[in-house]
Each structure stands twice: as C-alpha cells, then as structure tokens.
C-alpha cells in the first residue's frame, strides 16, 4: 500500500477501560495499527472503523465492534494516509455530496415555495372543501356556543322574516343570535350565520341589521368562509374542528379576517339583495357612520365586526350612494318585530350567560 509506514500522532480509548492511550497510527498490511508510546499494538480493520465527528483540531472515529471505542487523529492527515479512512460526513449524506452552500440555496428555495403554498393555498383550497366537511365543522362550531343561542317565538319569527329578505337562496342560510356582548357577526362553515347580541343592541333600525346579516350571507354565498378559516387558523382547522373552549372559539371567530376583496364582495352582495328586496341601504350607512364616529375611521381602530373590513367611512358612503333618491322604502320589520329581536336574549329564560374569563 502507498501509505505503508506513514505514521501520524494518535490518541484513543479502547472502549474497555477509561485509560487514554497516546501513540501513533499507521497502515500495515491493510489494517490500521495503533501503537502506544510503550510499544503496545492494536490493529483495527478498515471496515470496522466509522466516522464520528470533526472537532476543531481533530477527527474522531469509532469501531463498530466496540461502541465505546474512540480514535482521535489530526485534521491535517497526509492524503495517502486519509484515503483509506471512512469518509467524513459533516452535515448529512446529501448535504456533504452537494456542499453546504448549494444545500443552503436549495433549502431556501424549498422554504420559499412552502411559504408561497401556505399563503396561497387558502384561496384555491377553501372553495373546494367538500360541503360535508364544511357542514360538520360548522355544526361543531355552533355546538361550542351550547345554550348561549337565544330563542323566543317572536324573536325567531322576526329573524326568519329578516333572513327571507336578504337570502332567498335554496337551501337557505341558517341564522341565529348568540348571547355575547360583542359588536360582531360571523359566517360559519356549513351556511350558518350568527349575530352577536352586542351588535343587535347597537342597531337602531331593522335596516341596519339587514345590512349586517346580508353581508354575512354574502360571505356564505361567495364561498369566503373556509378560505378565511384556513388563513386564520391554518390547515389544522380541518382536522381538529373548533377550539375546545367557547372563549377561544368566540374570540377566534371575532378576529377571523377576510381579504379586502372578499369584504367588498360581501358588501356588494348585501347591497344587491337589499335593492332587490326594497330594503333601504340608508340604515346600514347610518350604522357605519356611527361606528366611524365612535371608533375612528382608520382600518385598524374599529373593534369587532367592523375590524379588518374596509373603513367604516368608505362603507357608509357606498351604502348611502346605493339609495334611490326619494324611494318609498317599506319597513323591513315592524316596530314590534324589531323589539322582539332586541329583547330576544333578555327574554329567553333558558339562555346561558357568556363569560370571557
């Protein structure tokens, strides 16, 4: 062998005792010979050696036949000596084959592709979720609210009448009022809409509620709901359903954000349905004007249902511009029906109180 007789400094542990041996290593008749300073010799077959790691000033090898064996050799070994040692792998097989620099570039490219997929997947995957999955998920979310959904005969009838005006679809969207003191409304998977009682109490006319309800129905009809859920909660929403606690579910749904395009589409749907049903859009305009006055007109200062939507001022202008001049809009509900909605949660003797903490 070309490397016969080349000796390099070496130290090793034999795997039997805790004694550190100092000496030299050389190749002889195809085996690695380890010789201590006092002449004790140990021979190791090349195929019994395995690479362990590279340290700042040395390379570490092990023996397959002796797991606790350690051999330490200098990093600057003569090429003829090192050529018969096991190949060192610093980072893993494929990284060592292509080099750390190329591996880093490849990893960055894969990471960028994964991020792009995660960011864009909700837009194309959401509308393609099977309706049976979406319906089951919506039922689970509504179930999280338990006995906190308000119900009275007069209130249920008034809500059904309002829903008929903004959603003539077949099958019709299901709607309910949740006993939660938040200015919010949500569209759930499976064609379900919830108005929170805090928003109902803020409304000063049934036309205001018609605008809110029509907007949420628009999210359902435009298939925005699963897209928003995937973007908000990630793909785990499909596997785990709603959160375990009502507080988590309510806050999560309240913060669920649609894209600005989706919000505008839902508003356009609401205005179109209100026009077809001869519901005055001026009520919705008044609602948004009050919200802008109370919370400010910037996009990020409005709380609850108006958060993450286009600014309240913009929405108020669009609803007001949609009104026909001097049009004799009939009331969408009677005063008694509107009052039944306003008192629905207070009049339900069985409804449970919602507590955030």
N, C-alpha and C positions, 0 to 999 in steps of 0.2 A: 504493500500500500504506500501511496505517496506520502502519507502522513506518519509513517512508522518513525518512531524516535523523537518526534516533536513533543516536548513536554511543556505543560503550562501550569501555573500555580492553581491549586485547587484546595477546597475545604469541603467537608461533608459530614453528615450524620448517618450512621449505618442503619438507623431505624430500629435498632435493638436497645442501645444504651443512649444516654444523654450526653455522651462524650463527643466533643467536636474534634474531628480529625483534620490535621493540616498536612499538606504534602503537595504532590503533583499528579497530573493526569496525562496519559499518553496512549496512543493507539498501538496495539501489538497483536498481530495475527487476527485482526478483525474484531478485537474486543478492546474496550476502554479499561485501561489498567490504572488503578488508583493506588499510589504508593505513599505511605506516611513517611515522615522525616526519619523514623527509626527503622524503616525498611519493610513494614507490614504491607502486604499487597492484597488488593481486592480487585477482581475482574468483573466487569459488567458487560453483557451482550448489548449491542446497539438497539435491538428491538425491545429490550427491557427498559430502555430509557424513554421518558416522556418529558416534553417541555412543560414547565410550571408557570414561570413568570419572568419578566425582565425588571430588574431593580436598577437604581441609578448607576451603579458601578459593577454590576454582575448579573449573570443569568442563572436561573435556578432550574434544576432538573429533578425529576422523581424517578422511582423504579416501580414498574407495575407489580413486581413480585414482592415489594416491601413498601407498603403505602407510606410509612413514616420516614423513609429514606429521603435525604436532601443532598444535592450536589451543587456547589457554588463554583462557577467558572467566571473568569473575566469577560467583560463585554467585547474587548478588542482581541478576540481569538484570531489566530492565523487562519486564513481561508482554507488551507489544506486540512487543518485540524477540525474546523467547524463544519466542513462539508458532510461529515458522517454523523453529525448530531441531529436529533429531531428538529424539524423546522419550528421556529418560534411563531406564535400567534398572539399578537398584542391585543386585538380588539374582537376577534371572531373570524371565522374562516373567510366569509365573502368580503369583509372589510379589508382584511390583510391581502386578499388577492387583487383588489382593485385600488387599494390605497385609501388612507384616511381622507384626503382632500376630495377625491371623487365620491367617496361614501357620504361625506357631509353634503355635497351638492345633490346627490340622489335623495338623501333623507329630506333635504329642504324642499325638493320638488314634490316628493310624495306628501309631505306635510301641507304644502300649499294646495295640492289637489284635494286633500282630505278636508281642509278648511273650506275650500270653494264648494265642495259637495255638501258639507254640512250647512253652509249658508244658503245654498240654492235649493237643496232638497225639499224643504217645506213647500216651496212654491209649486213644484210639479208633483210631489207625492201627496200633499194634503187632499186635493180634489179626487185622488184615485184611491183613497182609503175605502175599503168595502163598506157599504151602508150598514151591514150587520154589525161590524166592529164599531162604527161610529155610534150606532144606536145603543149598543151595550155600554159603551163608555159614557154616553150622555145619561143613561139611567143610573149608572154608578155615581156620577157627579150629583145628580139630583138627589139620590139617596143619601149623600153626605149631609144634605140640609135637613134630613129627618123630618121632625114635626114642626119645622120652622117655616113651612109654606102656609100662607094664610088662606083661609077659605070661609066664605059665608055665602048663603044662597044669592043675595042681592049683589055682592061683590063679584062672585063668579059669573053671574049673568052680565054684569056691566063689562067685565074684562073680555068675555066672549064676544060681546057686541062690538067692542073696540077692535078686537082682533079681526073680526069679519071685515071691517072696513079697510084694514091695511094689509090683509093677507087672504086673498081669495083662492089661494093655491089648494090643490088636492093631491095628497093629504095636507091638511093644514098644520102649520106650526103650532106647537103646544106652548102656552104661556102661563106664567104664574107670578105671584108676588111673594117675595121672601121677607121675613120679619128681621131685616137687617138695616140698621140706621146708617146707611151709606148712600151718597148720591151716585148711584151706579145702576147699570143694567147690563146683562150679559147674554150672549147667544152661546148655547151649549151644543155639543155634538148631538146628533140624532134629532135635529129640528126642534129644539126646545129653547125658550127664551124666559129669562127671569128678570123682573123689575124689582129692585130693592126698595123697601118701604121708605127709606130716606129720600130717594128720588121722587117717589109718589107724593110725599109731603111737600117737596119743593115745588111741584107743579101747581100752577094757578088756574089751569083750564084743562079740560079733556083733550083739547087740540095739542097741548104741549106733550101730553102722554102719547098721543097718536104719533107725533114726530119721533119720540124716543123708541116706541115699540116698532114703528115702521123701519127705523134704522137698524135695529137688531134683527128684524125679519129679513132685511136686505142682506145682512151678513150670512144668514142661513141660505137664502135663495141663490146668492152668488158663490156659495161653497167656500167661504172665507174661514170657517171655524176651525177645521182641522189644520189648515195652513198656519193659523195663528197659534194653535196649541203646540204644534211641532216646533215652531220658532221659540215659543216661550219656555216650554218645559223639556224640549228635546224628545228623541225617539222613545225614551222610557215611558212616555205617556201612553203609548200603545200597549205596553207590556204590563204596567203597574196600575193603570187607571187613575182615579183621582187620589189626592193626598189623603192620608189617614185621618187628619183632624179637620173639623169644619173650619176652624180659623185659618188654617193653611189653605184650604180649598177656596174660601171666600176671598182671601187676600190675593191668592194666585190668580183667580179669575178676574178680580177687580183690576189687576195690573196687566192682564193679558193685552198685548198690543198688536194691532193690525198695521199693515203698511198704510201710508198716507193714501195711496191709490185705492186700497180696499175701503178705507173710511169714506172717501169721496164717492165711491160706487154705492156704498150702503146709503149715504145721504141722498144720492140721485134716485135710488130705488124708492126711498121713503117719499121724496117729493113727487115722484111719478104716481105712486099709489094714492097719495093724498089728493092729487089732481083728479085722478080717475074717480075717486070716491067723494069728491067735492068737500074735502076737509081743508079748512083754512090753514095755510102754512105760516100765518102770522103768529099763531100760538107758539110754534117751535122757534120762530125768530125772537119772540119775547123771552122765551126761556134762555136762549143763548146770550141775549143781551144782558139779562140779569147775571148770568154766570160770568160774563166778561167784566161786568161792573163789580161784582163781588170778589172775584179771584184774580182779576187782571186778564189781559188779552194775549199774553205770550203763551206759546205752546206748552211750556213745561211748568206753569204755575197752577194750572187748573187741576183740581183733585177729582178722583173718581171717574165717573162716566165720560167726562169731557177731557180727561188726561189722555195724552198721546194722539188725540184726534187733531184735525186741522183747528186753527184757533177759533175760539168762540165767536169773535167778531166776524171772521170770514163766513162762518156758517150762518150767523144771523143774517148777514147781507144776502146770502144765496136763498135762504128761505123767504125773506121779505121780498126779494125780486121775483120769486115764483108766484106770488099772489096776483090774482087777476084784479084789476082796478074796479072797485065798486061792485065786486061779485057778491051776490047774496048767499054766502056760505051758510048752510044749515048747521045747527049744533050737532056735534058728533055723538054726544051723550046729553041726557037731561041733567039738570042740577042734582036731582036725587041719585041718579046713576053715578055721577062723578063723586058725590059724597059717599056712596057705598064703597067706591074704590079707596077713597082717602081714609075711611074708618075700617077697612077690611081687616087689618091686622089687630087693631084695638078691639074689634067686635068678635073676633074669633076666640072663644073661651078655651080652646084646646091648643092653640099655637104656642110654641115654646119661645122663650126669650133667647136672643143671640147675644153671647158674650165673647169678646175678643180675647180676654185673658181669664 
